[in-house]
Amino acid sequence: MNNYVCNMCDYTYEPEKGDPDKGVSPGTAFENLPDNWVCPVCGAEKFDFQVVK
């Protein structure tokens, strides 16, 4: 699974950690995040993220 970085604030979503504060379990791929999930730091939407290679 790939990590994704927020283009607005540089927060990195790491699938192995998930986003427990927003109910996202560890192991959840970015593609499987709910459509209404937003960056926990700045509130940017999913389309504001890009894959980290």
mmCIF file of the N, C-alpha and C atoms, coordinates in Angstrom:
data_MODEL
# 
_entry.id   MODEL 
# 
loop_
_atom_site.group_PDB 
_atom_site.id 
_atom_site.type_symbol 
_atom_site.label_atom_id 
_atom_site.label_alt_id 
_atom_site.label_comp_id 
_atom_site.label_asym_id 
_atom_site.label_entity_id 
_atom_site.label_seq_id 
_atom_site.pdbx_PDB_ins_code 
_atom_site.Cartn_x 
_atom_site.Cartn_y 
_atom_site.Cartn_z 
_atom_site.occupancy 
_atom_site.B_iso_or_equiv 
_atom_site.pdbx_formal_charge 
_atom_site.auth_seq_id 
_atom_site.auth_comp_id 
_atom_site.auth_asym_id 
_atom_site.auth_atom_id 
_atom_site.pdbx_PDB_model_num 
ATOM 1   N N  . MET A 1 1  ? 0.843   -1.188 0.000  1.00 0.00 ? 1  MET A N  1 
ATOM 2   C CA . MET A 1 1  ? 0.000   0.000  0.000  1.00 0.00 ? 1  MET A CA 1 
ATOM 3   C C  . MET A 1 1  ? 0.885   1.247  0.000  1.00 0.00 ? 1  MET A C  1 
ATOM 4   N N  . ASN A 1 2  ? 0.455   2.230  -0.729 1.00 0.00 ? 2  ASN A N  1 
ATOM 5   C CA . ASN A 1 2  ? 1.212   3.471  -0.851 1.00 0.00 ? 2  ASN A CA 1 
ATOM 6   C C  . ASN A 1 2  ? 0.811   4.482  0.214  1.00 0.00 ? 2  ASN A C  1 
ATOM 7   N N  . ASN A 1 3  ? 1.766   5.319  0.593  1.00 0.00 ? 3  ASN A N  1 
ATOM 8   C CA . ASN A 1 3  ? 1.476   6.479  1.431  1.00 0.00 ? 3  ASN A CA 1 
ATOM 9   C C  . ASN A 1 3  ? 1.031   7.615  0.521  1.00 0.00 ? 3  ASN A C  1 
ATOM 10  N N  . TYR A 1 4  ? 0.229   8.519  1.061  1.00 0.00 ? 4  TYR A N  1 
ATOM 11  C CA . TYR A 1 4  ? -0.241  9.691  0.319  1.00 0.00 ? 4  TYR A CA 1 
ATOM 12  C C  . TYR A 1 4  ? 0.047   10.931 1.141  1.00 0.00 ? 4  TYR A C  1 
ATOM 13  N N  . VAL A 1 5  ? 0.497   11.995 0.470  1.00 0.00 ? 5  VAL A N  1 
ATOM 14  C CA . VAL A 1 5  ? 0.826   13.240 1.159  1.00 0.00 ? 5  VAL A CA 1 
ATOM 15  C C  . VAL A 1 5  ? -0.172  14.322 0.751  1.00 0.00 ? 5  VAL A C  1 
ATOM 16  N N  . CYS A 1 6  ? -0.560  15.132 1.727  1.00 0.00 ? 6  CYS A N  1 
ATOM 17  C CA . CYS A 1 6  ? -1.469  16.250 1.491  1.00 0.00 ? 6  CYS A CA 1 
ATOM 18  C C  . CYS A 1 6  ? -0.700  17.381 0.812  1.00 0.00 ? 6  CYS A C  1 
ATOM 19  N N  . ASN A 1 7  ? -1.226  17.866 -0.300 1.00 0.00 ? 7  ASN A N  1 
ATOM 20  C CA . ASN A 1 7  ? -0.578  18.965 -1.024 1.00 0.00 ? 7  ASN A CA 1 
ATOM 21  C C  . ASN A 1 7  ? -0.707  20.299 -0.295 1.00 0.00 ? 7  ASN A C  1 
ATOM 22  N N  . MET A 1 8  ? -1.599  20.380 0.667  1.00 0.00 ? 8  MET A N  1 
ATOM 23  C CA . MET A 1 8  ? -1.833  21.633 1.373  1.00 0.00 ? 8  MET A CA 1 
ATOM 24  C C  . MET A 1 8  ? -0.918  21.795 2.594  1.00 0.00 ? 8  MET A C  1 
ATOM 25  N N  . CYS A 1 9  ? -0.705  20.691 3.354  1.00 0.00 ? 9  CYS A N  1 
ATOM 26  C CA . CYS A 1 9  ? 0.034   20.837 4.620  1.00 0.00 ? 9  CYS A CA 1 
ATOM 27  C C  . CYS A 1 9  ? 1.151   19.812 4.823  1.00 0.00 ? 9  CYS A C  1 
ATOM 28  N N  . ASP A 1 10 ? 1.334   18.909 3.870  1.00 0.00 ? 10 ASP A N  1 
ATOM 29  C CA . ASP A 1 10 ? 2.375   17.879 3.924  1.00 0.00 ? 10 ASP A CA 1 
ATOM 30  C C  . ASP A 1 10 ? 2.107   16.748 4.918  1.00 0.00 ? 10 ASP A C  1 
ATOM 31  N N  . TYR A 1 11 ? 0.876   16.649 5.452  1.00 0.00 ? 11 TYR A N  1 
ATOM 32  C CA . TYR A 1 11 ? 0.524   15.485 6.273  1.00 0.00 ? 11 TYR A CA 1 
ATOM 33  C C  . TYR A 1 11 ? 0.611   14.245 5.388  1.00 0.00 ? 11 TYR A C  1 
ATOM 34  N N  . THR A 1 12 ? 1.158   13.162 5.921  1.00 0.00 ? 12 THR A N  1 
ATOM 35  C CA . THR A 1 12 ? 1.248   11.912 5.173  1.00 0.00 ? 12 THR A CA 1 
ATOM 36  C C  . THR A 1 12 ? 0.295   10.889 5.765  1.00 0.00 ? 12 THR A C  1 
ATOM 37  N N  . TYR A 1 13 ? -0.622  10.398 4.918  1.00 0.00 ? 13 TYR A N  1 
ATOM 38  C CA . TYR A 1 13 ? -1.497  9.300  5.323  1.00 0.00 ? 13 TYR A CA 1 
ATOM 39  C C  . TYR A 1 13 ? -0.738  8.001  5.115  1.00 0.00 ? 13 TYR A C  1 
ATOM 40  N N  . GLU A 1 14 ? -0.577  7.245  6.211  1.00 0.00 ? 14 GLU A N  1 
ATOM 41  C CA . GLU A 1 14 ? 0.127   5.973  6.181  1.00 0.00 ? 14 GLU A CA 1 
ATOM 42  C C  . GLU A 1 14 ? -0.882  4.867  6.435  1.00 0.00 ? 14 GLU A C  1 
ATOM 43  N N  . PRO A 1 15 ? -1.182  4.030  5.428  1.00 0.00 ? 15 PRO A N  1 
ATOM 44  C CA . PRO A 1 15 ? -2.204  2.995  5.579  1.00 0.00 ? 15 PRO A CA 1 
ATOM 45  C C  . PRO A 1 15 ? -1.977  2.075  6.775  1.00 0.00 ? 15 PRO A C  1 
ATOM 46  N N  . GLU A 1 16 ? -0.722  1.776  7.090  1.00 0.00 ? 16 GLU A N  1 
ATOM 47  C CA . GLU A 1 16 ? -0.474  0.867  8.213  1.00 0.00 ? 16 GLU A CA 1 
ATOM 48  C C  . GLU A 1 16 ? -0.879  1.478  9.553  1.00 0.00 ? 16 GLU A C  1 
ATOM 49  N N  . LYS A 1 17 ? -0.995  2.791  9.619  1.00 0.00 ? 17 LYS A N  1 
ATOM 50  C CA . LYS A 1 17 ? -1.433  3.473  10.845 1.00 0.00 ? 17 LYS A CA 1 
ATOM 51  C C  . LYS A 1 17 ? -2.911  3.826  10.800 1.00 0.00 ? 17 LYS A C  1 
ATOM 52  N N  . GLY A 1 18 ? -3.447  4.050  9.591  1.00 0.00 ? 18 GLY A N  1 
ATOM 53  C CA . GLY A 1 18 ? -4.843  4.475  9.467  1.00 0.00 ? 18 GLY A CA 1 
ATOM 54  C C  . GLY A 1 18 ? -5.036  5.874  10.038 1.00 0.00 ? 18 GLY A C  1 
ATOM 55  N N  . ASP A 1 19 ? -6.248  6.147  10.476 1.00 0.00 ? 19 ASP A N  1 
ATOM 56  C CA . ASP A 1 19 ? -6.582  7.434  11.107 1.00 0.00 ? 19 ASP A CA 1 
ATOM 57  C C  . ASP A 1 19 ? -7.591  7.136  12.214 1.00 0.00 ? 19 ASP A C  1 
ATOM 58  N N  . PRO A 1 20 ? -7.100  6.528  13.314 1.00 0.00 ? 20 PRO A N  1 
ATOM 59  C CA . PRO A 1 20 ? -7.999  6.080  14.390 1.00 0.00 ? 20 PRO A CA 1 
ATOM 60  C C  . PRO A 1 20 ? -8.891  7.180  14.964 1.00 0.00 ? 20 PRO A C  1 
ATOM 61  N N  . ASP A 1 21 ? -8.409  8.423  14.976 1.00 0.00 ? 21 ASP A N  1 
ATOM 62  C CA . ASP A 1 21 ? -9.223  9.513  15.510 1.00 0.00 ? 21 ASP A CA 1 
ATOM 63  C C  . ASP A 1 21 ? -10.474 9.760  14.670 1.00 0.00 ? 21 ASP A C  1 
ATOM 64  N N  . LYS A 1 22 ? -10.438 9.335  13.409 1.00 0.00 ? 22 LYS A N  1 
ATOM 65  C CA . LYS A 1 22 ? -11.592 9.507  12.515 1.00 0.00 ? 22 LYS A CA 1 
ATOM 66  C C  . LYS A 1 22 ? -12.247 8.175  12.184 1.00 0.00 ? 22 LYS A C  1 
ATOM 67  N N  . GLY A 1 23 ? -11.914 7.133  12.956 1.00 0.00 ? 23 GLY A N  1 
ATOM 68  C CA . GLY A 1 23 ? -12.549 5.834  12.769 1.00 0.00 ? 23 GLY A CA 1 
ATOM 69  C C  . GLY A 1 23 ? -11.996 4.998  11.633 1.00 0.00 ? 23 GLY A C  1 
ATOM 70  N N  . VAL A 1 24 ? -10.794 5.331  11.142 1.00 0.00 ? 24 VAL A N  1 
ATOM 71  C CA . VAL A 1 24 ? -10.181 4.575  10.053 1.00 0.00 ? 24 VAL A CA 1 
ATOM 72  C C  . VAL A 1 24 ? -9.173  3.596  10.663 1.00 0.00 ? 24 VAL A C  1 
ATOM 73  N N  . SER A 1 25 ? -9.439  2.320  10.490 1.00 0.00 ? 25 SER A N  1 
ATOM 74  C CA . SER A 1 25 ? -8.607  1.277  11.074 1.00 0.00 ? 25 SER A CA 1 
ATOM 75  C C  . SER A 1 25 ? -7.246  1.188  10.399 1.00 0.00 ? 25 SER A C  1 
ATOM 76  N N  . PRO A 1 26 ? -6.218  0.795  11.165 1.00 0.00 ? 26 PRO A N  1 
ATOM 77  C CA . PRO A 1 26 ? -4.923  0.520  10.551 1.00 0.00 ? 26 PRO A CA 1 
ATOM 78  C C  . PRO A 1 26 ? -5.092  -0.526 9.449  1.00 0.00 ? 26 PRO A C  1 
ATOM 79  N N  . GLY A 1 27 ? -4.331  -0.370 8.370  1.00 0.00 ? 27 GLY A N  1 
ATOM 80  C CA . GLY A 1 27 ? -4.422  -1.296 7.251  1.00 0.00 ? 27 GLY A CA 1 
ATOM 81  C C  . GLY A 1 27 ? -5.394  -0.853 6.167  1.00 0.00 ? 27 GLY A C  1 
ATOM 82  N N  . THR A 1 28 ? -6.014  0.321  6.337  1.00 0.00 ? 28 THR A N  1 
ATOM 83  C CA . THR A 1 28 ? -6.969  0.826  5.346  1.00 0.00 ? 28 THR A CA 1 
ATOM 84  C C  . THR A 1 28 ? -6.219  1.575  4.251  1.00 0.00 ? 28 THR A C  1 
ATOM 85  N N  . ALA A 1 29 ? -6.322  1.077  3.022  1.00 0.00 ? 29 ALA A N  1 
ATOM 86  C CA . ALA A 1 29 ? -5.686  1.733  1.881  1.00 0.00 ? 29 ALA A CA 1 
ATOM 87  C C  . ALA A 1 29 ? -6.338  3.091  1.639  1.00 0.00 ? 29 ALA A C  1 
ATOM 88  N N  . PHE A 1 30 ? -5.559  4.033  1.134  1.00 0.00 ? 30 PHE A N  1 
ATOM 89  C CA . PHE A 1 30 ? -6.076  5.371  0.851  1.00 0.00 ? 30 PHE A CA 1 
ATOM 90  C C  . PHE A 1 30 ? -7.305  5.303  -0.050 1.00 0.00 ? 30 PHE A C  1 
ATOM 91  N N  . GLU A 1 31 ? -7.260  4.436  -1.050 1.00 0.00 ? 31 GLU A N  1 
ATOM 92  C CA . GLU A 1 31 ? -8.362  4.289  -1.990 1.00 0.00 ? 31 GLU A CA 1 
ATOM 93  C C  . GLU A 1 31 ? -9.651  3.842  -1.305 1.00 0.00 ? 31 GLU A C  1 
ATOM 94  N N  . ASN A 1 32 ? -9.533  3.203  -0.147 1.00 0.00 ? 32 ASN A N  1 
ATOM 95  C CA . ASN A 1 32 ? -10.696 2.692  0.575  1.00 0.00 ? 32 ASN A CA 1 
ATOM 96  C C  . ASN A 1 32 ? -11.203 3.629  1.668  1.00 0.00 ? 32 ASN A C  1 
ATOM 97  N N  . LEU A 1 33 ? -10.574 4.806  1.794  1.00 0.00 ? 33 LEU A N  1 
ATOM 98  C CA . LEU A 1 33 ? -11.063 5.780  2.765  1.00 0.00 ? 33 LEU A CA 1 
ATOM 99  C C  . LEU A 1 33 ? -12.447 6.263  2.331  1.00 0.00 ? 33 LEU A C  1 
ATOM 100 N N  . PRO A 1 34 ? -13.303 6.599  3.271  1.00 0.00 ? 34 PRO A N  1 
ATOM 101 C CA . PRO A 1 34 ? -14.623 7.132  2.897  1.00 0.00 ? 34 PRO A CA 1 
ATOM 102 C C  . PRO A 1 34 ? -14.465 8.396  2.047  1.00 0.00 ? 34 PRO A C  1 
ATOM 103 N N  . ASP A 1 35 ? -15.419 8.626  1.148  1.00 0.00 ? 35 ASP A N  1 
ATOM 104 C CA . ASP A 1 35 ? -15.357 9.794  0.265  1.00 0.00 ? 35 ASP A CA 1 
ATOM 105 C C  . ASP A 1 35 ? -15.352 11.104 1.040  1.00 0.00 ? 35 ASP A C  1 
ATOM 106 N N  . ASN A 1 36 ? -15.926 11.102 2.242  1.00 0.00 ? 36 ASN A N  1 
ATOM 107 C CA . ASN A 1 36 ? -15.993 12.337 3.028  1.00 0.00 ? 36 ASN A CA 1 
ATOM 108 C C  . ASN A 1 36 ? -14.816 12.483 3.998  1.00 0.00 ? 36 ASN A C  1 
ATOM 109 N N  . TRP A 1 37 ? -13.827 11.592 3.908  1.00 0.00 ? 37 TRP A N  1 
ATOM 110 C CA . TRP A 1 37 ? -12.636 11.709 4.758  1.00 0.00 ? 37 TRP A CA 1 
ATOM 111 C C  . TRP A 1 37 ? -11.848 12.938 4.337  1.00 0.00 ? 37 TRP A C  1 
ATOM 112 N N  . VAL A 1 38 ? -11.326 13.674 5.314  1.00 0.00 ? 38 VAL A N  1 
ATOM 113 C CA . VAL A 1 38 ? -10.503 14.857 5.047  1.00 0.00 ? 38 VAL A CA 1 
ATOM 114 C C  . VAL A 1 38 ? -9.213  14.770 5.850  1.00 0.00 ? 38 VAL A C  1 
ATOM 115 N N  . CYS A 1 39 ? -8.234  15.536 5.445  1.00 0.00 ? 39 CYS A N  1 
ATOM 116 C CA . CYS A 1 39 ? -6.947  15.586 6.139  1.00 0.00 ? 39 CYS A CA 1 
ATOM 117 C C  . CYS A 1 39 ? -7.179  15.955 7.601  1.00 0.00 ? 39 CYS A C  1 
ATOM 118 N N  . PRO A 1 40 ? -6.647  15.164 8.528  1.00 0.00 ? 40 PRO A N  1 
ATOM 119 C CA . PRO A 1 40 ? -6.854  15.456 9.948  1.00 0.00 ? 40 PRO A CA 1 
ATOM 120 C C  . PRO A 1 40 ? -6.117  16.705 10.427 1.00 0.00 ? 40 PRO A C  1 
ATOM 121 N N  . VAL A 1 41 ? -5.198  17.226 9.639  1.00 0.00 ? 41 VAL A N  1 
ATOM 122 C CA . VAL A 1 41 ? -4.438  18.411 10.036 1.00 0.00 ? 41 VAL A CA 1 
ATOM 123 C C  . VAL A 1 41 ? -5.081  19.689 9.507  1.00 0.00 ? 41 VAL A C  1 
ATOM 124 N N  . CYS A 1 42 ? -5.385  19.714 8.190  1.00 0.00 ? 42 CYS A N  1 
ATOM 125 C CA . CYS A 1 42 ? -5.852  20.966 7.597  1.00 0.00 ? 42 CYS A CA 1 
ATOM 126 C C  . CYS A 1 42 ? -7.261  20.905 7.001  1.00 0.00 ? 42 CYS A C  1 
ATOM 127 N N  . GLY A 1 43 ? -7.850  19.716 6.932  1.00 0.00 ? 43 GLY A N  1 
ATOM 128 C CA . GLY A 1 43 ? -9.195  19.588 6.401  1.00 0.00 ? 43 GLY A CA 1 
ATOM 129 C C  . GLY A 1 43 ? -9.284  19.475 4.890  1.00 0.00 ? 43 GLY A C  1 
ATOM 130 N N  . ALA A 1 44 ? -8.148  19.303 4.208  1.00 0.00 ? 44 ALA A N  1 
ATOM 131 C CA . ALA A 1 44 ? -8.158  19.157 2.748  1.00 0.00 ? 44 ALA A CA 1 
ATOM 132 C C  . ALA A 1 44 ? -8.879  17.859 2.363  1.00 0.00 ? 44 ALA A C  1 
ATOM 133 N N  . GLU A 1 45 ? -9.488  17.864 1.195  1.00 0.00 ? 45 GLU A N  1 
ATOM 134 C CA . GLU A 1 45 ? -10.212 16.694 0.714  1.00 0.00 ? 45 GLU A CA 1 
ATOM 135 C C  . GLU A 1 45 ? -9.263  15.693 0.069  1.00 0.00 ? 45 GLU A C  1 
ATOM 136 N N  . LYS A 1 46 ? -9.773  14.486 -0.185 1.00 0.00 ? 46 LYS A N  1 
ATOM 137 C CA . LYS A 1 46 ? -8.932  13.406 -0.723 1.00 0.00 ? 46 LYS A CA 1 
ATOM 138 C C  . LYS A 1 46 ? -8.243  13.786 -2.022 1.00 0.00 ? 46 LYS A C  1 
ATOM 139 N N  . PHE A 1 47 ? -8.899  14.573 -2.866 1.00 0.00 ? 47 PHE A N  1 
ATOM 140 C CA . PHE A 1 47 ? -8.285  14.924 -4.156 1.00 0.00 ? 47 PHE A CA 1 
ATOM 141 C C  . PHE A 1 47 ? -7.083  15.848 -3.993 1.00 0.00 ? 47 PHE A C  1 
ATOM 142 N N  . ASP A 1 48 ? -6.851  16.373 -2.780 1.00 0.00 ? 48 ASP A N  1 
ATOM 143 C CA . ASP A 1 48 ? -5.689  17.221 -2.513 1.00 0.00 ? 48 ASP A CA 1 
ATOM 144 C C  . ASP A 1 48 ? -4.468  16.410 -2.086 1.00 0.00 ? 48 ASP A C  1 
ATOM 145 N N  . PHE A 1 49 ? -4.542  15.078 -2.188 1.00 0.00 ? 49 PHE A N  1 
ATOM 146 C CA . PHE A 1 49 ? -3.440  14.194 -1.812 1.00 0.00 ? 49 PHE A CA 1 
ATOM 147 C C  . PHE A 1 49 ? -2.816  13.587 -3.069 1.00 0.00 ? 49 PHE A C  1 
ATOM 148 N N  . GLN A 1 50 ? -1.527  13.272 -2.963 1.00 0.00 ? 50 GLN A N  1 
ATOM 149 C CA . GLN A 1 50 ? -0.860  12.563 -4.053 1.00 0.00 ? 50 GLN A CA 1 
ATOM 150 C C  . GLN A 1 50 ? -0.028  11.435 -3.466 1.00 0.00 ? 50 GLN A C  1 
ATOM 151 N N  . VAL A 1 51 ? 0.158   10.404 -4.267 1.00 0.00 ? 51 VAL A N  1 
ATOM 152 C CA . VAL A 1 51 ? 0.911   9.237  -3.831 1.00 0.00 ? 51 VAL A CA 1 
ATOM 153 C C  . VAL A 1 51 ? 2.384   9.606  -3.625 1.00 0.00 ? 51 VAL A C  1 
ATOM 154 N N  . VAL A 1 52 ? 2.975   9.002  -2.586 1.00 0.00 ? 52 VAL A N  1 
ATOM 155 C CA . VAL A 1 52 ? 4.401   9.196  -2.307 1.00 0.00 ? 52 VAL A CA 1 
ATOM 156 C C  . VAL A 1 52 ? 5.115   7.984  -2.875 1.00 0.00 ? 52 VAL A C  1 
ATOM 157 N N  . LYS A 1 53 ? 6.073   8.233  -3.740 1.00 0.00 ? 53 LYS A N  1 
ATOM 158 C CA . LYS A 1 53 ? 6.803   7.108  -4.357 1.00 0.00 ? 53 LYS A CA 1 
ATOM 159 C C  . LYS A 1 53 ? 8.186   6.991  -3.791 1.00 0.00 ? 53 LYS A C  1 
# 
